[in-house]
Amino acid sequence: MLKVTICELNDQTDRLKKDWEGLVKHVRKEKSDLVLLPEMIFIPWIFRKSQYDSVCWEQAVNAHRVWEARFSEMASAVLIGSRPVNREGKRYNEGFVWDGKKGIRAVHKKSYLPDEEDFWEASWYDRGQGFFRPFQIAEARIGMLICTEIWFFQHARNYGQKGIHLIVHPRATGKSTLEKWLLAGRVASVVAGGFCISSNRINADDSESGMGGMGWITGPNGEVLALTSQKQPFITLEIDLDEAEHAKGTYPRYVTDLSESKV
């Protein structure tokens, strides 16, 4: 069993501080094992600008470092999210895991990057190397898909074949596309034979591109187990890892993929 917390957090600085305090209280009360944060949550969404701005990028990197000092407020919970980083002369959207004993560690780099109105990510930072490797938290085997990556379902299937129990999906998605994204989470769960949890940004922007919130937890057969809302921005649920173990041997997970066969 694993107690997981999903959330929707406001990406406007003053409101984020208030939301963070609420999340801390919730996590402590629920005694969560794992908390999933939205994509690059500790900065406003700078990728609405089509042209890379080095000053904005460095401010974003520094802002995440400052917030990392507050992770210990979450008591014994493990935190998962993504952050802007500089590595070997390149810029990345890096998936991370933090816990009170080992601190923060990188587990993934976002490799599928959109580049369009309000989401000029490929213009701002570099693609990861396309590695999708599971990592372990206690008894749970976990795979990460950052936002757009969830649409490439071969990685969900590959994670399932590597025995993951849970896909974590930090994201930044707009209000007008929430149902589409939830569908992706449900399909990823079915393909992997595991749970999928997602946390999203939210803001007061009334345009279609404004961030829409709605985190979710979906089960191994695509069932929707929980959805956050403005009235309930934090939800904690205990998931049974044995359900994911069982799902691996059931339809459609056991069916041979012709692209993976030797024929």
C-alpha positions in Angstrom: 0.0 0.0 0.0 1.1 3.5 -0.8 -0.5 6.8 0.3 -0.2 9.2 -2.6 -1.2 12.9 -2.7 -2.1 14.9 -5.9 -2.7 18.6 -6.1 -3.5 21.7 -8.1 -1.3 24.6 -7.1 -1.6 28.3 -8.2 1.4 29.4 -10.2 1.1 33.0 -9.2 3.8 33.7 -6.5 1.6 35.1 -3.7 -1.2 32.5 -4.2 1.4 29.7 -4.4 2.6 30.5 -0.9 -0.9 30.2 0.5 -1.5 27.0 -1.5 1.8 25.5 -0.3 0.8 26.1 3.3 -2.5 24.3 2.7 -0.7 21.4 1.0 1.7 21.1 3.9 -1.2 20.9 6.4 -3.0 18.3 4.3 0.1 16.1 3.8 0.9 16.2 7.5 -2.7 15.3 8.5 -3.0 12.5 5.9 0.5 11.2 6.6 1.2 10.9 2.9 4.0 8.7 1.6 4.3 10.5 -1.7 3.4 14.0 -2.9 3.3 14.8 -6.6 3.9 18.5 -7.5 2.9 20.1 -10.9 5.4 20.7 -13.6 8.0 23.4 -12.7 5.5 24.8 -10.2 7.8 27.3 -8.4 7.8 29.9 -11.3 5.2 31.6 -13.3 4.8 29.9 -16.8 7.6 31.7 -18.6 7.2 29.7 -21.8 4.3 31.9 -23.1 7.1 34.0 -24.6 8.4 32.5 -27.9 11.9 33.9 -27.4 14.3 32.5 -24.8 15.2 34.9 -22.1 18.4 34.0 -20.2 17.5 36.3 -17.2 14.1 34.7 -16.8 15.6 31.2 -17.1 18.2 31.8 -14.4 15.6 33.4 -12.1 13.5 30.2 -12.6 16.4 28.0 -11.7 17.2 30.0 -8.6 13.5 30.1 -7.5 13.3 26.3 -7.5 16.5 26.1 -5.4 14.9 28.5 -2.9 11.7 26.4 -2.6 13.7 23.2 -2.3 14.7 24.4 1.2 11.1 24.2 2.2 10.5 20.6 1.2 11.3 19.3 4.7 8.0 21.0 5.8 6.2 18.0 4.2 7.3 15.8 7.2 8.3 12.3 6.1 6.7 12.4 2.6 8.6 11.9 -0.6 8.2 14.8 -3.1 8.2 14.3 -6.9 8.1 17.0 -9.5 10.1 18.8 -12.2 12.4 21.8 -12.2 14.5 23.9 -14.6 18.2 23.0 -14.4 21.5 23.7 -16.1 23.6 20.6 -16.9 26.9 20.5 -18.9 26.1 23.7 -20.8 22.5 22.7 -21.6 19.1 23.6 -20.1 16.6 20.9 -19.1 13.2 20.3 -17.5 14.4 17.7 -15.0 12.2 15.3 -13.1 13.3 14.9 -9.5 12.6 13.0 -6.3 13.2 14.4 -2.8 13.2 12.8 0.6 14.4 13.9 4.0 17.3 11.4 4.1 18.8 11.5 0.6 17.8 15.0 -0.4 17.0 15.7 -4.1 18.0 13.5 -7.0 17.4 13.6 -10.7 15.3 10.7 -12.2 14.3 11.9 -15.7 14.7 14.7 -18.3 11.7 15.8 -20.4 12.3 14.6 -23.9 9.1 15.4 -25.8 8.8 19.2 -26.0 5.9 21.3 -27.5 6.7 24.5 -29.4 3.6 26.5 -30.0 1.5 29.4 -28.7 1.8 29.7 -24.9 4.0 26.5 -24.8 7.3 27.5 -26.4 9.3 24.9 -24.5 11.6 23.6 -27.3 12.6 27.2 -27.9 13.7 27.6 -24.2 15.4 24.4 -23.2 17.0 21.2 -24.5 15.4 17.8 -25.0 16.4 15.0 -22.7 18.1 12.0 -24.2 14.9 9.9 -24.4 15.7 7.7 -21.4 12.7 6.4 -19.5 13.9 4.4 -16.5 11.9 3.3 -13.5 12.9 4.3 -10.0 12.1 3.0 -6.6 10.3 4.5 -3.6 9.9 2.1 -0.7 8.1 -0.9 -2.3 6.8 1.1 -5.2 8.4 0.9 -8.7 7.7 4.2 -10.5 8.0 5.6 -14.0 7.8 9.3 -14.9 6.2 11.0 -17.9 6.3 14.8 -17.8 3.3 16.5 -19.4 3.5 16.0 -23.2 5.4 12.7 -22.8 2.2 10.9 -21.7 0.9 10.9 -25.3 3.7 8.6 -26.4 2.1 5.4 -25.0 5.0 3.2 -26.0 6.8 4.5 -22.9 3.8 3.6 -20.6 3.8 0.1 -22.1 7.6 -0.2 -21.6 7.3 1.0 -18.0 4.6 -1.7 -17.5 6.9 -4.4 -18.9 9.5 -3.2 -16.4 7.1 -3.8 -13.6 6.1 -0.3 -12.5 3.2 0.1 -10.1 2.7 3.8 -10.7 3.2 6.5 -13.4 3.8 10.0 -12.1 2.8 12.8 -14.4 3.6 16.4 -13.4 2.0 18.7 -15.9 1.1 22.3 -17.0 -2.1 22.1 -19.1 -4.8 24.6 -20.0 -8.5 24.7 -19.0 -9.9 24.0 -22.4 -8.1 20.6 -22.7 -8.6 19.0 -19.3 -10.8 16.1 -20.5 -8.3 15.2 -23.2 -5.5 15.0 -20.7 -7.5 12.9 -18.3 -8.2 10.5 -21.2 -4.4 10.3 -21.7 -3.9 9.4 -18.0 -6.6 6.7 -18.2 -5.1 5.1 -21.3 -1.6 5.3 -19.9 -2.9 3.3 -16.8 -4.4 0.7 -19.0 -1.4 0.3 -21.3 1.0 0.1 -18.3 -1.2 -1.9 -16.1 -0.5 0.5 -13.2 -1.8 3.6 -11.4 -1.3 7.0 -12.9 -1.2 10.2 -10.8 -1.1 13.7 -12.2 -0.8 17.2 -10.6 -1.4 20.4 -12.5 -1.0 24.2 -12.2 -3.9 26.5 -11.9 -4.2 30.3 -12.3 -6.7 33.1 -12.6 -6.1 33.6 -16.3 -9.5 33.4 -18.0 -8.2 32.7 -21.4 -8.3 29.2 -23.0 -4.6 28.9 -22.4 -4.9 29.6 -18.6 -3.8 26.6 -16.5 -6.7 24.5 -15.5 -5.8 22.4 -12.5 -7.6 19.0 -12.1 -5.1 16.5 -10.8 -6.1 12.9 -11.0 -5.5 9.4 -9.8 -6.4 6.6 -12.3 -6.4 2.8 -11.6 -4.7 0.0 -13.6 -7.8 -0.5 -15.7 -8.3 3.2 -16.5 -10.9 3.9 -13.7 -10.9 7.4 -12.3 -10.3 7.2 -8.6 -9.9 10.9 -7.7 -10.0 14.4 -9.3 -8.9 17.6 -7.6 -10.9 20.8 -8.0 -10.7 24.4 -6.7 -12.9 23.3 -3.8 -10.7 20.3 -3.1 -7.2 21.1 -4.4 -5.5 18.3 -2.5 -6.5 14.7 -2.4 -4.7 11.7 -0.8 -5.6 8.1 -1.6 -4.1 4.8 -0.5 -3.4 2.7 -3.5 -2.8 -1.1 -3.4 0.4 -2.0 -5.3 -0.8 -5.6 -5.6 -3.5 -4.4 -8.0 -0.8 -3.2 -10.4 1.0 -6.5 -10.0 -2.1 -8.4 -10.9 -2.9 -6.2 -13.8 0.3 -7.0 -15.6 -0.9 -10.5 -16.5 -4.4 -9.4 -17.7 -5.7 -8.1 -21.0 -4.4 -6.1 -22.9 -1.0 -6.1 -21.2 -0.1 -9.7 -21.9 -0.7 -9.4 -25.7 2.5 -9.5 -27.7 3.4 -6.3 -29.5 4.6 -7.2 -33.0 7.2 -4.4 -32.9 8.7 -6.1 -29.9 8.7 -9.7 -31.4 11.6 -11.3 -33.2 9.5 -12.3 -36.2 
